[in-house]
Amino acid sequence: MRRVRAAQVAELVDALVSGTSGRKALKVRVFSWAPIAAGMRGPADMWHCIRIPLRGGAMANEFPPPILYRNDLPADIDLGSVIAVDTETMGLNPHRDRLCLVQLCSGDGQAHLVQLVDGYDAPNLKALLADPNRLKLFHFARFDIAAIKAYLGIVTTPVYCTKIASRLVRTFTDRHGLKDLVRDLVGVEISKQQQSSDWGAETLTPEQLKYAASDVLYLHAMRAKLDEMLAREGRVAYAQACFDFLPTRASLDLAGWDEIDIFAH
């Protein structure tokens, strides 16, 4: 089986330019890691390429196009010990709104997207998210951890949440959304236009892929800035205690205590 690593993404994804219209096209290798059907020799028989027009020309940032997989990650992918993670669902109710996409990034600028179209038998993805030796970075981890547990059946740990870190140290503002943090901490403006789009579609649009990738591409840089502020303000221990509690908080949400503050009078 061909090894798939972050350093080899140039071999997996090509950006193609149309010579007549001036429009760009994104060539995405879509992998399926479902059980091998009769007559297939292996994973090399199971991927195909799709060309997706990119409106307005090239990507708006310097990052390579995201790599899109169907149903699972390759078994031998190496995303390092600190992985940015995000999810896209059909809505905000994990009991009703299914998990559609999981985004990952090792911090090297390459986003890996897993589209869950044929159920949730994704052993490689599950093993990575539950690996106690890999730190998972989220923004608003509470929601993502709950969605992952509801549909993949695993507890994601250990975790770091940039929203919680921001609330602990950026007390001079009430703006703790991802767009705000990326702008304030990294100096980049990202679009949230595709946030409420149809993530359950069989084929995701170029705009959806770009949006999904942007949710994980900046989390490592944000964490570095927030860690400096946490240390400066003496709140590292508070942050870590909150991060450790997040899987329990997500489980309480799924169990019916999502709108109830159990610490209130």
Rosetta blueprint (number, residue, H / E / L):
1 M L
2 R L
3 R L
4 V L
5 R E
6 A H
7 A H
8 Q H
9 V H
10 A H
11 E H
12 L L
13 V L
14 D E
15 A E
16 L E
17 V E
18 S L
19 G L
20 T L
21 S L
22 G L
23 R L
24 K E
25 A E
26 L E
27 K E
28 V E
29 R E
30 V E
31 F E
32 S E
33 W L
34 A L
35 P L
36 I L
37 A L
38 A L
39 G L
40 M L
41 R L
42 G L
43 P H
44 A H
45 D H
46 M L
47 W L
48 H E
49 C E
50 I E
51 R E
52 I E
53 P E
54 L E
55 R L
56 G L
57 G L
58 A L
59 M L
60 A L
61 N L
62 E L
63 F L
64 P L
65 P L
66 P L
67 I E
68 L E
69 Y E
70 R E
71 N L
72 D L
73 L L
74 P L
75 A L
76 D L
77 I L
78 D E
79 L L
80 G L
81 S L
82 V E
83 I E
84 A E
85 V E
86 D E
87 T E
88 E E
89 T E
90 M L
91 G L
92 L L
93 N L
94 P L
95 H L
96 R L
97 D L
98 R L
99 L E
100 C E
101 L E
102 V E
103 Q E
104 L E
105 C E
106 S L
107 G L
108 D L
109 G L
110 Q L
111 A E
112 H E
113 L E
114 V E
115 Q E
116 L L
117 V L
118 D L
119 G L
120 Y L
121 D L
122 A L
123 P H
124 N H
125 L H
126 K H
127 A H
128 L H
129 L H
130 A H
131 D L
132 P L
133 N L
134 R L
135 L E
136 K E
137 L E
138 F E
139 H L
140 F L
141 A H
142 R H
143 F H
144 D H
145 I H
146 A H
147 A H
148 I H
149 K H
150 A H
151 Y H
152 L H
153 G L
154 I L
155 V L
156 T L
157 T L
158 P L
159 V E
160 Y E
161 C E
162 T H
163 K H
164 I H
165 A H
166 S H
167 R H
168 L H
169 V H
170 R L
171 T L
172 F L
173 T L
174 D L
175 R L
176 H L
177 G L
178 L H
179 K H
180 D H
181 L H
182 V H
183 R H
184 D H
185 L H
186 V H
187 G L
188 V L
189 E L
190 I L
191 S L
192 K L
193 Q L
194 Q L
195 Q L
196 S L
197 S L
198 D L
199 W L
200 G L
201 A L
202 E L
203 T L
204 L L
205 T L
206 P H
207 E H
208 Q H
209 L H
210 K H
211 Y H
212 A H
213 A H
214 S H
215 D H
216 V H
217 L H
218 Y L
219 L H
220 H H
221 A H
222 M H
223 R H
224 A H
225 K H
226 L H
227 D H
228 E H
229 M H
230 L H
231 A H
232 R H
233 E H
234 G L
235 R L
236 V H
237 A H
238 Y H
239 A H
240 Q H
241 A H
242 C H
243 F H
244 D H
245 F H
246 L H
247 P H
248 T H
249 R H
250 A H
251 S H
252 L H
253 D H
254 L H
255 A H
256 G H
257 W H
258 D L
259 E L
260 I L
261 D L
262 I L
263 F L
264 A L
265 H L
